[in-house]
Amino acid sequence: MDIKKSVTIDDLMQKIADTGREYDTEKIRRAFELADKAHDGQLRSSGEKYITHPLSVAMILLDYLMDTDTICAALMHDVVEDTDVALEEIKKKFGSDVALMVDGVTKIGQVPLNTKEEQQAENIRKILIAMSKDIRVIIIKLADRLHNMRTLYARPPEKQLKTSLETMNFYAPIAHRLGMSDIKEEMESIAIHYLDPYGCKEIERLLDLHKDERDSFIDKIITRIRSRISDIDPPPIIEGRVKSIFSIYKKMYVKNKPFDEIYDIYAVRIIVQSVVECYNVLGVIHDLFSPMPYRFKDYIATPKPNRYQSLHTTVIGKEGIPFEVQIRTVEMHNTAQYGIAAHWKYKAGLKGSVDGEKRFDWIRQLLERQQEADDVEQIADAIKNDLTQDEVFVFSPKGDVFALPLGANVLDFAYTIHTEVGNKMTGAKVGGRMVPFDYQVKTGDIVEIFTSGSPSYGPNRNWLNIAQTTEAKSKIRSWFKKERREENIACGKEELEREFKRNGIPVENDILEEAAMKAHLNSVDDLYAAIGYGGVSMSKVIQRIKDSVIRAQKEHNAAVMTAEENMEQTNSRSRKKGIIIEGIDNCQIKFAQCCNPLPGDPIIGFVTRGFGVSIHKQDCVNVINNMDSEENRDRWLKASWAGVDDSTYRATIDIISEQRSSVIADITAAIAANRIPMHEMNMHRLKNGNTNLLITIEVAGVEQLANVISRLQKIPGVISADRTGKA
Ligand code: MN
């Protein structure tokens, strides 16, 4: 760390002038003079005059264009604690805003920071609550801590360790939660140097090893990207960098990954003007480089809890070196860098209170609850007892904040953390006590979820009644849908037969098939399964089928479509290549549209009248129903795929999703992330409010298709995704 020339009031005044904004320089100068006098004779460990510290803190805050009062409070932030100046005096001379901030910063400094994990959430909560009086308090405190970290080299080793640990455990997470990533990264990278100097040296050595190659690699990528998006106006900002040492550190030493396997050592950031441009640029990136599977994240559609928004994807170029690309708009970028402080930087004239914007809702809520109470504990209790809001804020044992709708319980919370945490939940503790699954969480609760390590453990059907949030319910349903198909079929069959009987509907194959079709499902088993996991409501099935049962009984015989007609609707695309038909060498081949076979599917051929051989999947309904009929028996031929070929095939996926544009964005993004060409997309709204999407894509075979489908099924909000024509 380089030791800079001691900062003076003249430097501060110059920096204020450089901002070009209006500041009350007279007031700032008075604050400086009071602090300078109060700290007179005190020295920092570095040997510098103490006043250089508050001056430096004020300088950091000017980077964020914090207002006059914040700068005044920063200059005087240590006088009440370390000198004889009383808060009353500050209040009289600078007003109550400044006095409250000085008091707040002093109080935060007094919250005992116990580094035991179970205490961590409690401590962070206290700090957040203390700051809730005025968010500027925590911003000053973070700047204070940042400067102390920058000058930590002058402190004794014992102090270096303690301060670094505290910073790592509390201040960096708070900066993260407030979205102030610049401060967070700098704090972490300084702290880790003290906590593990050898580990850091090793990373620096590894990074240094190929520094020249690395620099030219980043330059090359940027040039390639720039040339492809040069038509965007104004031109996007493209930056390349090596990611922070601490992020590499975490992957190497916490996740135990070898240096060579860390994907995101390099990162390229592309900053554009609009959300549409973000997705367009993503398409270009995936076209230029190969995306790595499962590395695409859409934080635009689903922002992080601290409001961070961006598209992330990891791609690999012809050099074989993976790198991460982040794509975001200018506004998202400002929020990412400055977090909550972006309010001051980009919205001149704002006071300390946070305005009505949604960006930092949970902080605003904490602010609104702030009572007259002076004491941190009293505020905490006031918040705990007040449940009139429609959202609650719950903490994980590590201090992460999660927002849940009022009335949500610990099961909902588990699913909010992660689908797998929800699926594996065995119990929960709130404030250290075991609670039932339906325990309603309150703001300020610290909730610990216990999970099972057993691979066979999963949700209980009763959880569907316990869960309150749509998110949790749909995740439970999709688990049952995927993991318990047999069970769902049995369960759904029983339920449906019972209801049919009750409504006087005969349990016959035709009727069941029609019911399945009306529910947009491909088979009766799918219908049973859907009823079993709760994806289709029984009353709707009955309602839909009742009228037509009456009609169907009249036209019973006429209604049966001949299998042959059905089979002659063959696919217009010729895909003869790659099919072997036993006993026939050179014949016309068509793919049956009823089941649209793909390479890898077990298939069978059917000799049509005049259209050659049509290829069906062996499990196609039309095959099963006509296999043994007298007139067709001899027309079936053994067929198989002729080895692997590299041609691609079109397949249509039928998706039912919740009606939210973000779900659609996720779906198209998931397909784009797999670099799968999309040919057609049809979308319509279902009566129940859900959306039905039919997406035609080009795939290499069943395996790839199954992959895409399973990824689509995992998207929150997707109720079902299946291949059409599946028997
Ligand atoms: Mn200080």
Residues whose N, C-alpha, C, O or C-beta is under 5 A from the ligand:
A	BS01	MN	D78 D144
